[in-house]
Amino acid sequence: MPDVLDPRPARLDTATAWLHNLWKGLFRVKFPSFSLRQTLMFGVAAGILLPALFFAGFQITSKQETEVALRVEAPLKQYADVLSRGMAVAVWNLDRGVAIELVEAVMRNPDVVSVTVTDEFGESFVKRGDVQGAVDSQRVEEREITYNGARVGKLMVMMSTRRVEAEARADLMRFAGALLLQVGLAFAFIWPLFNTRIVKPMLRLRESALRLARGDLSESVASPKNDEMGQLANALDGMRIDLGALLSEREQKTLALQRELEERARTEQALRDSQAKFAAIFDASPVAMSVSTFEGEVQTLDVNTAWGRVFGMDRAGVIGSNGKRVGIWKDLEVRKQALDTLQKTGELSNFQAWMRRGLYGAEIYCELSGRVVTLAGERVLIMAFDDITEQHRYDENILQLNATLEHRVQERTQELTDALGQLRAAQSELVRAEKMSALGSLVAGIAHELNTPIGNSLTVASTLQDHASSFAQSMSKGLTRSRLDEFVTNTQQGAGILMRGLQHAAELVSSFKQVAVDQTSLNRRSFELHHTVSEILLTLGPTIRKSPHVVTSDIPLEVVLNSYPGPLGQILTNLINNALIHAFDENGEPGTIHISACLDGDDRLELRVSDNGRGIPPAHLARVFDPFFTTRLGQGGSGLGLNIVYNLVTKTLGGTIDVSNVPGSGACFRIRMPLVAPVISPEVAAG
């Protein structure tokens, strides 16, 4: 293959290079600030010229490359091949005339620059023409001249592309002229339309915007046209209206802000006064206090006069340091414990430690209290130091004295143990007495309740007896129809009254018998809660009617218990009596005691006894079930009623009881117990 020498760095002609440099130059040029009109004109020109120049340059370049290939490169190779074969005989025979004729024939092509033939020794055999113009516009072909397989010389043919490039430049200039004419015609058409529809409306909008900027909002800037400029003018007019409203609102807000600033100034002055008062109180406090930063290493910000008096140090020498550096801690490990507690919990309370008055001063025993607070985004530690050295020494003396009393305490403990046994026996006796007292009150109430129906029945019976005697005397004198009817009518009425009274008495006796048997025994049986509560309220009727208060119940009919009705009745009796005695003011308005029940799951019952009285003081809530606790000591209160209730609920019925104050008013006793009570042992029954 023959070697082709191409001096160009790339196949890029002059027109392509010019367009490439122009494109890069556009991005490097810093354009001045143009008006909208200039920008639009420049944009139209650039939009027409640049794409047209680019594509024209691309087409001309492609055409130029094609022309170079057809008119230069192809003939160049052909000339080189023909001359290399034709020169072989002439060079071998040293026939310069034939060689010159062949070269002259090739040189008739105006694009051929030079033809050089050298012999086998490299000396010039025939040479025509010379290198002209730029090197990058030359094409060179070289061939070895061989004769019968032997090398006899060398041929070099050079052709130029200048004519093809000149024609391409001429085409480009003609296209550029046509393009400039096209741009001029486009400007002549676009300019009036742009000036009428865009520039003038924009100038009017600019004037309107300047008026708005000066605060002149009185003149409307709306446009009747519905194109983009008209919409912009209408939007600007809407902005004018909104701006007027905003200015009005701003004035109102400015006044409000002015008032707020005045209020803030007063607040800041009050804060400064408060800070001054706090500083005065802090310094005048009799308790030694310090304020320190609590971020990283503790650093003292301030101490009061009492602190300096306790630790014997000057305030100026302490600020900026800490307790470790000034030496007020006897044991630095104790200091670390205090700081760890403050880091974990944020406060320190009743922390006692040995400290010093200065680095080498006397030791003092202090009680420390502190809290970590956040002020202006910074964690600050406030500490108080109380010198309790004398109290500590006194406590140590007391401990030593108590150590000598240990033996006497043991003896006294034995005596108290014996007394406690006797007290428990007395308590059990008092509980039994309380139960019998409750039963006695029940008997007295039933007796009073029976007095009315039995007395009425006795009166009716005596009346019937008198009517019978009178009727017998009338029969001896002669009986009339009217007299007989009167006797029958009176007898029927009296018998009806007598039956109702005796039936009521029988119901009372039956209820009393059941309640009395239940309360004096621990017979377990199945019973309906609604019926049992009704019997208990019936037996308590005389006691309730003596007071102005009312007892109501809301018990579901379907609740059936397999439990101990006696203890349950005693529980309700004690709770109702407790409410009648303690819940209401003696001369106050009538109150209400309400009993309710509901199922708590499938196997438990929740029973509530509540009132709308004055409630239980919070300090007494935790003690109401303690034995002998009463607020009416010496006024008939034994303090055993609620203790008996607690024991019966927890030990006999297998449940729990708690008390709380109802939100608003009154107290509520809530009992949770199983529907089937557990089997109790004889010891529990005896207790």
Salt bridges, closest charged atoms under 4 A:
ASP6 OD1 - ARG8 NE 3.87
ASP6 OD1 - ARG139 NH1 3.99
GLU67 OE1 - ARG71 NH1 3.41
GLU73 OE2 - ARG11 NH1 3.33
GLU73 OE2 - ARG139 NE 3.53
ASP81 OD1 - ARG143 NE 2.90
GLU104 OE2 - ARG128 NE 2.73
ASP111 OD1 - ARG163 NE 2.71
GLU141 OE1 - ARG143 NH1 2.87
GLU142 OE1 - LYS154 NZ 3.30
GLU144 OE1 - ARG151 NE 2.41
GLU167 OE1 - ARG71 NH1 2.86
ASP171 OD2 - LYS63 NZ 3.58
ASP171 OD1 - ARG174 NH2 1.88
GLU219 OE1 - ARG211 NE 3.48
ASP227 OD2 - ARG197 NH2 2.83
ASP237 OD1 - ARG240 NE 2.94
GLU249 OE2 - LYS253 NZ 3.22
GLU260 OE2 - ARG264 NH2 3.54
GLU263 OE1 - ARG266 NH2 2.36
GLU297 OE2 - ARG325 NH1 2.75
ASP302 OD1 - ARG315 NE 2.64
ASP340 OD2 - LYS336 NZ 3.13
GLU347 OE1 - ARG371 NH2 2.93
GLU363 OE1 - LYS330 NZ 3.27
ASP387 OD2 - ARG357 NH2 3.45
GLU390 OE2 - ARG393 NH1 3.59
GLU396 OE2 - HIS392 NE2 3.02
GLU411 OE2 - HIS407 NE2 2.91
GLU415 OE1 - ARG412 NH1 2.66
GLU429 OE1 - ARG432 NH2 2.87
GLU449 OE1 - ARG545 NH2 2.28
ASP485 OD2 - ARG481 NE 3.90
GLU486 OE1 - ARG483 NH1 3.50
ASP518 OD2 - ARG525 NH2 3.11
GLU535 OE2 - HIS531 NE2 2.79
ASP585 OD1 - ARG614 NH1 2.46
ASP600 OD2 - ARG672 NE 3.85
GLU606 OE2 - ARG608 NE 2.77
GLU606 OE1 - ARG672 NE 3.52
ASP658 OD1 - ARG670 NE 3.59
ASP658 OD2 - ARG672 NH1 3.71
